[in-house]
Amino acid sequence: MTPVATTAPQSAPAPLTGLRVLDLATLFAGPLAATMLGDFGAEVIKVEHPLRPDPSRGHGPSKAGIGLWWKLLGRNKRTMTLDLSTNGGRETLLRLAASADVVIENFRPGTLEKWGLGWEELSAANPRLVLARVTGFGQFGPYAHRPGFGTLAEAMSGFAAITGEPDAPPVLPPFGLADSIAGLATAYAVMTALAARDRTGSGQVVDMAIIEPILTVLGPQPLWYDQLDHVQPRLGNRSQNNAPRNTYRTADGSWVAVSTSAQSVAERVMCLVGRPDLTVEPWFTTGAERARHSDVLDEAVGSWIARHTRAEVIDAFDKAEAAVAPIQDVRDVMTDPQYQALGTITTVDDPELGPLRMQNVLFRLTETPGAIRWAGRPHGADTDTVLTELGLTEAEITTLRSEGAL
């Protein structure tokens, strides 16, 4: 059986049903964490400034004046407006926090405190609350006051230093890599804090610095440096740990990626491309030794692949049980049979734009799968509904709006 998460209602309650999350964050790590929680049933309320919505609404291409990135990042969230710097906004947020399980924010350290909405006030309103604070550099330290973005984390962490060709400048990723990693890490941190709350009865603060999760996924670089003074260089597509490992152009102008992390796979690749003689070389016995002979191995693999079409290469590698994948752009992803089998791209019906295809929920659960209930909603669409549910009267809502709090 291959369980696939869908946009259809589930018979069993989603695993995070009953969890209430207030998403006060913008661009992109904090909001992504809230999206991950919402995908598995949490009630997420997106709180945006009345006049300055989350900038992700305007990032990237739009259709009919509606930002498409927001449709993905804002899915499964109800949207309301609230100016937290006003007295009415402060009091309303404290009322919301009293009924919430999680608050996610990414203001500069001290901003919530300036508004009277720091941990002291929030935990007084709800001792079981988990407050996730997502910033570039964390809540303390010499850089804590600086504006922080994922690009800075990609630079500081060592990612850019090892990315790119040896004789070329360091390369930054063309998308929000550090933010995305931090968003996933924040969702994990929130669930960890909630698990602790189940045992202790008390909430706590999650301090997430965007510069840290990306450093974790870069692997043992600090350990290598500590023990061996080893600094990983830029190698382009090559690896210090195995070879052949690169991208290669096919006869029809496409590209494929080959990996030989396992010794047996490396041997099968070289036999496939007609160079079994290389497998008996003394240096072929380990990945690190093979990596030192990448020029020889790349020439052998690259010249064979250059004589075959992409389809022929994939088919031959598949029959040889060797590891290869096509270099795909988004057009290929949308029609890839493996992604189709997994249900990785799903269709969401949207009242504003009609059917939208986007990434499905992050993983599959056999008994309590996640679901996309709706795509990102308009700015402030649920303000009155959320406040009415909170117990505010129509007159109170009108007063807040006239004061500029909504």
C-alpha positions in Angstrom: 0.0 0.0 0.0 1.2 3.5 -0.8 -0.6 6.0 1.4 -0.9 9.4 -0.3 -1.8 12.6 1.5 -4.6 14.4 -0.3 -6.7 17.5 -0.1 -9.8 15.5 0.7 -11.3 15.4 4.2 -10.0 12.5 6.3 -12.1 10.1 8.3 -9.7 10.1 11.2 -8.8 13.4 12.9 -5.4 14.8 11.8 -2.7 14.3 14.4 -2.5 18.0 15.4 -6.3 18.6 15.5 -7.1 20.8 18.5 -3.7 22.6 18.5 -4.0 26.4 18.0 -1.1 28.3 16.6 -0.8 32.1 16.2 1.5 32.9 13.3 2.9 36.4 13.8 5.9 35.9 11.6 6.9 36.9 8.1 9.5 35.9 5.5 9.9 32.8 5.6 11.1 30.5 8.3 8.5 31.2 11.0 5.5 31.1 8.6 6.8 27.9 7.0 6.9 26.3 10.5 3.3 27.3 11.0 2.4 25.9 7.6 3.9 22.5 8.5 1.8 22.4 11.7 -1.3 23.4 9.8 -0.9 20.7 7.2 -1.4 18.1 9.9 -4.4 19.6 11.5 -3.4 22.5 13.7 -5.6 25.5 13.6 -3.3 28.3 12.4 -4.3 31.9 12.7 -2.1 34.2 10.6 -1.9 37.6 12.3 -0.8 40.4 9.9 -0.4 44.2 10.3 -3.5 46.0 8.9 -1.4 48.1 6.5 1.7 45.9 6.0 0.8 42.3 5.2 3.3 39.5 5.2 5.7 40.5 2.3 5.5 36.9 1.0 2.2 38.0 -0.6 4.2 40.1 -3.0 7.2 37.9 -3.5 7.7 36.3 -6.9 5.3 36.0 -9.8 1.6 36.9 -9.3 -1.6 36.1 -11.2 -4.4 38.7 -11.4 -2.5 40.7 -8.8 -2.5 37.8 -6.3 0.9 36.5 -5.1 1.3 32.8 -5.8 4.0 32.2 -3.2 1.5 33.2 -0.5 -1.0 30.6 -1.8 1.6 28.0 -0.8 2.9 29.5 2.4 -0.5 30.7 3.6 -2.3 27.4 3.1 -4.4 26.0 6.0 -4.2 29.4 7.8 -7.0 31.7 8.7 -6.0 35.3 8.3 -6.7 38.3 10.5 -5.2 41.8 11.0 -3.9 43.2 14.2 -1.6 46.1 15.0 0.3 44.8 17.9 1.9 48.2 18.7 -1.6 49.6 19.7 -3.2 49.1 23.1 -6.2 47.4 21.5 -3.9 45.2 19.4 -1.9 44.2 22.5 -5.0 43.4 24.6 -6.5 41.4 21.7 -3.3 39.4 21.2 -3.2 38.5 24.9 -6.7 37.3 24.7 -5.9 35.2 21.6 -2.7 33.8 23.3 -4.8 32.7 26.3 -6.6 30.3 24.1 -3.6 29.3 22.0 -0.9 26.6 22.3 1.8 28.1 20.2 2.9 31.6 19.1 5.4 32.0 16.3 7.2 35.3 15.9 10.2 36.7 14.1 10.5 40.3 15.2 13.9 41.6 16.2 14.8 40.7 19.9 13.1 43.2 22.2 10.3 44.2 19.9 7.6 42.2 21.6 8.9 43.4 24.9 8.6 47.0 23.7 4.9 46.4 23.0 4.3 44.7 26.3 4.0 41.3 24.7 7.2 39.6 25.9 7.4 36.2 27.4 6.5 37.6 30.9 3.2 38.9 29.6 2.4 36.0 27.3 3.2 33.3 29.8 1.1 35.1 32.5 -1.8 35.1 30.1 -1.2 31.4 29.3 1.3 29.4 31.4 1.0 26.5 28.9 2.0 28.6 25.9 5.0 27.7 23.7 6.6 30.9 22.2 8.8 30.2 19.2 11.1 33.1 18.4 12.7 32.8 15.0 15.5 35.4 14.3 18.6 35.5 12.2 21.0 35.3 15.0 19.1 34.3 18.1 17.9 36.3 21.2 21.3 37.1 22.6 24.9 37.6 21.5 26.8 40.4 19.7 24.8 40.0 16.4 21.3 39.6 18.0 20.3 43.2 17.2 21.1 42.9 13.5 18.5 42.3 10.9 18.9 38.7 9.8 17.9 37.0 6.6 18.5 33.5 5.2 21.1 34.8 2.8 23.3 35.9 5.7 23.0 32.5 7.2 24.0 30.8 4.0 27.1 33.0 3.9 28.0 32.8 7.6 27.4 29.0 8.0 30.0 27.9 5.5 27.5 26.9 2.9 28.5 29.5 0.3 32.2 28.9 0.9 31.9 25.3 -0.2 29.5 25.9 -3.1 30.6 26.6 -6.6 33.6 25.8 -8.8 37.1 25.8 -7.3 38.3 28.8 -9.3 35.0 30.7 -9.1 33.4 32.9 -6.4 31.3 31.4 -3.6 27.7 30.7 -4.7 24.5 31.5 -2.8 21.4 29.3 -3.4 18.7 30.9 -5.7 16.0 30.2 -3.2 15.4 30.5 0.6 17.5 27.5 1.7 18.5 28.6 5.2 15.0 29.9 5.9 13.4 26.6 4.7 15.7 24.5 6.9 15.0 26.8 9.9 11.3 26.5 9.2 11.4 22.7 9.4 13.6 22.9 12.5 11.2 25.3 14.1 8.3 23.0 13.6 10.3 20.2 15.1 11.3 22.4 18.1 7.7 23.4 18.7 6.6 19.8 18.8 9.5 19.0 21.2 8.4 21.8 23.5 4.8 20.6 23.3 5.9 17.1 24.2 7.7 18.6 27.3 4.6 20.5 28.2 2.6 17.3 28.2 4.9 16.1 31.0 5.4 19.3 33.0 2.2 21.3 32.3 4.3 24.4 31.5 5.1 26.1 28.2 8.5 27.6 27.3 10.4 29.7 24.8 12.0 28.2 21.6 14.9 30.4 20.6 15.6 29.5 16.9 18.5 31.3 15.2 18.4 30.8 11.4 22.2 30.6 11.3 22.2 27.3 13.3 20.1 24.7 11.5 21.9 25.2 8.2 25.2 24.6 10.0 23.8 21.3 11.3 22.9 20.0 7.9 26.3 20.9 6.5 27.6 17.9 8.4 30.9 17.4 10.3 32.8 20.4 9.1 33.5 21.8 12.6 34.5 18.4 13.8 36.9 18.0 10.8 38.4 21.3 11.5 38.7 20.7 15.3 40.4 17.4 14.9 42.3 17.7 11.6 42.5 21.5 10.8 40.6 20.4 7.6 38.7 23.1 5.7 36.4 21.7 3.0 37.2 23.4 -0.3 34.9 24.3 -3.2 34.8 21.4 -5.6 31.8 22.2 -7.8 29.8 19.0 -8.3 32.6 16.8 -7.2 32.9 15.2 -3.7 35.9 14.5 -1.5 34.3 11.3 -0.4 33.4 9.4 -3.7 33.8 9.5 -7.4 32.5 9.5 -10.1 30.0 12.1 -8.7 29.1 14.8 -11.1 26.6 16.1 -13.7 27.1 14.9 -17.3 25.6 16.1 -20.6 23.8 13.6 -22.7 23.7 13.3 -26.5 20.4 15.1 -26.8 21.5 18.1 -24.7 20.0 17.0 -21.4 21.9 16.5 -18.1 22.0 13.7 -15.6 23.6 13.3 -12.2 25.5 10.3 -11.1 26.4 9.3 -7.6 28.6 6.4 -6.4 28.6 6.6 -2.7 28.6 2.8 -2.5 31.7 0.9 -3.7 29.5 -1.7 -5.5 27.7 1.1 -7.4 31.0 2.6 -8.4 32.1 -0.7 -9.9 28.8 -1.2 -11.7 29.0 2.3 -13.2 32.5 1.7 -14.6 31.6 -1.7 -16.1 28.5 -0.1 -17.7 30.5 2.7 -19.4 33.1 0.2 -20.7 35.9 0.8 -18.3 36.0 -2.3 -16.0 39.8 -2.0 -16.1 39.6 1.0 -13.7 37.9 -1.1 -11.0 41.1 -3.1 -10.5 43.3 -0.1 -9.9 44.6 0.0 -6.3 43.1 3.5 -5.9 39.6 2.4 -6.8 39.1 0.5 -3.5 37.8 3.5 -1.5 35.6 6.5 -2.2 38.2 9.0 -1.0 40.9 7.4 -3.3 38.5 7.4 -6.2 37.8 11.1 -5.5 41.5 11.9 -6.0 41.2 10.4 -9.5 38.0 12.2 -10.5 39.5 13.5 -13.7 40.0 10.0 -15.0 36.6 8.7 -13.8 34.7 11.8 -15.1 36.2 11.4 -18.5 35.2 7.7 -18.7 31.7 8.3 -17.5 31.2 11.6 -19.3 32.3 10.4 -22.7 30.0 7.4 -22.5 27.0 9.5 -21.4 27.7 12.0 -24.2 27.1 9.3 -26.8 23.6 8.4 -25.5 20.3 10.2 -25.0 19.0 10.9 -21.6 16.4 8.1 -21.9 19.1 5.6 -23.0 21.3 6.6 -20.1 18.5 6.3 -17.5 17.5 3.0 -18.9 21.0 1.6 -19.0 21.8 2.7 -15.5 18.5 1.3 -14.2 19.2 -2.1 -15.7 22.8 -2.0 -14.2 21.4 -1.0 -10.8 23.6 2.1 -10.9 22.6 5.4 -9.4 21.5 8.1 -11.8 18.9 10.8 -12.0 17.9 13.4 -14.6 18.6 17.0 -13.9 15.0 18.2 -13.9 13.4 21.6 -13.9 9.9 22.3 -12.6 8.4 21.2 -15.9 9.9 17.8 -15.5 8.9 17.6 -11.8 5.3 18.2 -12.6 5.2 15.1 -14.8 7.7 12.8 -13.2 6.2 9.4 -12.6 7.7 8.9 -9.2 6.4 12.2 -7.9 3.0 11.3 -9.4 3.0 8.0 -7.6 3.8 9.6 -4.3 1.2 12.4 -4.9 3.9 15.0 -4.3 2.2 17.6 -6.4 -1.5 18.0 -5.6 -4.4 20.2 -6.7 -6.1 22.6 -4.4 -9.3 24.4 -5.4 -9.0 28.1 -4.6 -11.9 30.6 -4.7 -9.7 33.4 -6.1 -7.6 31.6 -8.8 -9.4 28.2 -9.3 -7.4 24.9 -9.3 -3.8 25.3 -8.1 -1.1 22.7 -8.3 1.4 22.8 -5.4 3.5 20.6 -3.2 1.5 18.2 -1.0 2.1 17.8 2.7 5.6 16.9 3.6 5.2 13.2 4.5 2.7 10.4 4.6 1.1 8.9 7.7 -0.8 5.7 7.2 -3.5 6.3 9.8 -3.8 10.1 10.3 -2.6 11.7 7.1 -2.2 15.5 6.7 -4.3 17.5 4.2 -4.4 20.8 2.4 -7.8 22.3 3.3 -7.3 25.6 1.5 -4.7 27.7 -0.1 -3.5 31.1 1.2 -6.5 33.4 2.0 -6.8 37.1 1.4 -5.3 39.6 3.8 -7.5 39.8 6.9 -10.2 37.6 5.5 -11.1 36.0 8.8 -10.6 38.9 11.2 -14.2 39.3 12.3 -14.8 35.6 12.5 -11.8 34.9 14.7 -12.6 37.8 17.0 -16.2 36.9 17.3 -15.2 33.3 18.2 -12.9 34.9 20.9 -16.0 36.5 22.4 -15.7 40.1 21.1 -18.9 41.9 20.3 -19.6 43.6 17.1 -19.3 47.0 18.9 -15.9 46.0 20.3 -14.7 44.9 16.9 -15.9 48.2 15.4 -14.1 50.2 18.1 -10.8 48.3 17.5 -11.1 49.0 13.8 -11.8 52.7 14.3 -8.7 52.9 16.6 -6.5 51.4 13.9 -5.9 48.2 15.8 -7.4 46.0 13.0 
